[in-house]
């Protein structure tokens, strides 16, 4: 509803306890605890009376880490040396999957790229090319409106794999990772890149998770988290993203899974290849995450993840052979996931995001 302040002298008052509020052109409807008097003096002394016209209601956008309509699965590998240069989307409502593009995507990245999303574009950064295990620092984006990849809009500050992704309303973050295919090249780098322009990322902080590799990421609208690797969880705020707080010094070490975000909690799902390795922590307080019930429909690692406003999704995954499965977890309860759809091609090591 749009409102305009008008002089009290222009208001056509009608009795609050009769049908005159809706008949004969009345432009004031008395609501709430507004007092009524047969004398108009009381109303004439009230400042800021308003009149207005109804307009179509536009719901607020979902939190930064959630989408409202579709999830996306990017890149990945089906088996040894079989790379997937593709971008697929699936409907949150139905699970129906469709191929957006099968060319020009992400330089055939193998595993370990991170993904983020603004309201209009999806992003992917880093990753490993196979065979040869070449590391990349490239940042690629694709508009949700067209799905056509724009390769090389910028670069991370270093080439690495096993990167964690997070996003605010204005920036994407590429967190931690490794500069080689093993754990020896683990880094604590926190890169930040803008959604408003196609430029390189900048290194804004260190020690996001004490040199994590294939950790999981979650975020609320205020904070973002790197969780799981070495059992430690850390967070930073978007308002002050150069400092980090340790919130879990010695939890179970969970990695190679995916992070999910509801409006109130962060999750680790499908970690370490187990069906039931799922943890949860609240955004409202800095407490140690707890193991919760609920498992995926099959055991797999190197999975991709996406979030709607009501559910978390686990896509693909595997080791040696890729899976086509799309599992869905409800945010409202800690229950088992259900298989809601299938990817066009079975992959592992892919990356996921949402709109």
Secondary structure in CASP SS format (residue, H / E / C, confidence):
PFRMAT SS
TARGET T0000
AUTHOR 0000-0000-0000
METHOD secondary structure of the structure
MODEL  1
X C 1.00
X E 1.00
X E 1.00
X E 1.00
X E 1.00
X C 1.00
X C 1.00
X H 1.00
X H 1.00
X H 1.00
X C 1.00
X C 1.00
X C 1.00
X C 1.00
X C 1.00
X C 1.00
X C 1.00
X C 1.00
X H 1.00
X H 1.00
X H 1.00
X C 1.00
X C 1.00
X C 1.00
X C 1.00
X C 1.00
X C 1.00
X C 1.00
X C 1.00
X C 1.00
X C 1.00
X C 1.00
X C 1.00
X C 1.00
X C 1.00
X C 1.00
X C 1.00
X C 1.00
X C 1.00
X C 1.00
X H 1.00
X H 1.00
X H 1.00
X H 1.00
X C 1.00
X C 1.00
X C 1.00
X C 1.00
X C 1.00
X E 1.00
X E 1.00
X E 1.00
X E 1.00
X C 1.00
X C 1.00
X C 1.00
X C 1.00
X C 1.00
X C 1.00
X C 1.00
X C 1.00
X C 1.00
X C 1.00
X C 1.00
X C 1.00
X C 1.00
X E 1.00
X C 1.00
X C 1.00
X E 1.00
X E 1.00
X E 1.00
X E 1.00
X E 1.00
X C 1.00
X C 1.00
X E 1.00
X E 1.00
X E 1.00
X C 1.00
X C 1.00
X E 1.00
X E 1.00
X C 1.00
X C 1.00
X C 1.00
X E 1.00
X E 1.00
X E 1.00
X E 1.00
X E 1.00
X C 1.00
X C 1.00
X C 1.00
X C 1.00
X C 1.00
X E 1.00
X E 1.00
X E 1.00
X E 1.00
X E 1.00
X C 1.00
X C 1.00
X C 1.00
X C 1.00
X H 1.00
X H 1.00
X H 1.00
X E 1.00
X E 1.00
X E 1.00
X C 1.00
X C 1.00
X E 1.00
X E 1.00
X E 1.00
X E 1.00
X C 1.00
X C 1.00
X C 1.00
X E 1.00
X E 1.00
X E 1.00
X E 1.00
X E 1.00
X C 1.00
X C 1.00
X E 1.00
X E 1.00
X C 1.00
X C 1.00
X C 1.00
X C 1.00
X E 1.00
X E 1.00
X C 1.00
X C 1.00
X E 1.00
X E 1.00
X E 1.00
X E 1.00
X E 1.00
X E 1.00
X C 1.00
X C 1.00
X C 1.00
X C 1.00
X C 1.00
X E 1.00
X E 1.00
X E 1.00
X E 1.00
X E 1.00
X E 1.00
X E 1.00
X C 1.00
X C 1.00
X C 1.00
X C 1.00
X C 1.00
X E 1.00
X C 1.00
X C 1.00
X E 1.00
X E 1.00
X E 1.00
X E 1.00
X C 1.00
X C 1.00
X C 1.00
X E 1.00
X E 1.00
X E 1.00
X E 1.00
X E 1.00
X C 1.00
X C 1.00
X E 1.00
X C 1.00
X C 1.00
X C 1.00
X C 1.00
X C 1.00
X C 1.00
X C 1.00
X E 1.00
X C 1.00
X C 1.00
X C 1.00
X E 1.00
X E 1.00
X E 1.00
X E 1.00
X E 1.00
X C 1.00
X C 1.00
X C 1.00
X C 1.00
X C 1.00
X C 1.00
X C 1.00
X E 1.00
X E 1.00
X E 1.00
X E 1.00
X C 1.00
X C 1.00
X C 1.00
X C 1.00
X C 1.00
X C 1.00
X C 1.00
X C 1.00
X C 1.00
X C 1.00
X E 1.00
X E 1.00
X E 1.00
X E 1.00
X C 1.00
X C 1.00
X C 1.00
X E 1.00
X E 1.00
X E 1.00
X E 1.00
X E 1.00
X C 1.00
X H 1.00
X H 1.00
X H 1.00
X C 1.00
X E 1.00
X E 1.00
X E 1.00
X E 1.00
X E 1.00
X C 1.00
X C 1.00
X C 1.00
X C 1.00
X C 1.00
X C 1.00
X C 1.00
X E 1.00
X E 1.00
X E 1.00
X E 1.00
X C 1.00
X C 1.00
X C 1.00
X C 1.00
X C 1.00
X C 1.00
X C 1.00
X C 1.00
X C 1.00
X E 1.00
X E 1.00
X E 1.00
X E 1.00
X C 1.00
X C 1.00
X C 1.00
X E 1.00
X E 1.00
X E 1.00
X E 1.00
X E 1.00
X C 1.00
X H 1.00
X H 1.00
X H 1.00
X C 1.00
X C 1.00
X C 1.00
X C 1.00
X C 1.00
X E 1.00
X E 1.00
X E 1.00
X E 1.00
X C 1.00
X C 1.00
X C 1.00
X C 1.00
X C 1.00
X C 1.00
X C 1.00
X E 1.00
X E 1.00
X C 1.00
X C 1.00
X C 1.00
X C 1.00
X C 1.00
X C 1.00
X C 1.00
X C 1.00
X C 1.00
X C 1.00
X C 1.00
X C 1.00
X E 1.00
X E 1.00
X E 1.00
X E 1.00
X E 1.00
X C 1.00
X C 1.00
X E 1.00
X E 1.00
X E 1.00
X E 1.00
X E 1.00
X C 1.00
X C 1.00
X E 1.00
X C 1.00
X C 1.00
X C 1.00
X E 1.00
X E 1.00
X E 1.00
X E 1.00
X E 1.00
X E 1.00
X E 1.00
X E 1.00
X E 1.00
X C 1.00
X C 1.00
X C 1.00
X C 1.00
X C 1.00
X C 1.00
X C 1.00
X E 1.00
X E 1.00
X E 1.00
X E 1.00
X E 1.00
X E 1.00
X E 1.00
X E 1.00
X E 1.00
X E 1.00
X E 1.00
X C 1.00
X C 1.00
X E 1.00
X E 1.00
X E 1.00
X E 1.00
X C 1.00
END
